[in-house]
Amino acid sequence: MGLKEFRMKRGMTQEQVARLADISLRTYQNIEKNNNTTLKTARNISLILCGTIEEIFYNEVKEDCK
C-alpha cells in the first residue's frame, strides 16, 4: 500500500495531510506522485497517517523484531 492508498484509507484529503505536515498542497501532490521527499517530511506524514515510513513509502510490512 502506497502513500495515496494510506491517505485514502484514513479518509483524508491531500489538503488535510499537507496542512498537518506543514507543507504546501503542491509539495504534497509531488510527494504522492513521485514518492520522493526528505526523511523529516516522510516521518511527519507517516505519523499523520499512522503508518511506518517503510509501509507508506516502500510498501513493506515490517514483521515484529525479535
C-alpha positions, 0 to 999 in steps of 0.5 A: 500500500502506497502513500495515496492508498494510506491517505485514502484509507484514513479518509483524508484529503491531500489538503488535510495531510499537507496542512498537518505536515506543514507543507504546501498542497503542491509539495504534497501532490509531488510527494504522492506522485513521485514518492520522493521527499526528505526523511523529516517530511516522510516521518511527519506524514507517516505519523499523520497517517499512522503508518511506518515510513517503510509501509507508506513509502516502500510498501513493506510490512515490517514483521515484529523484531525479535 
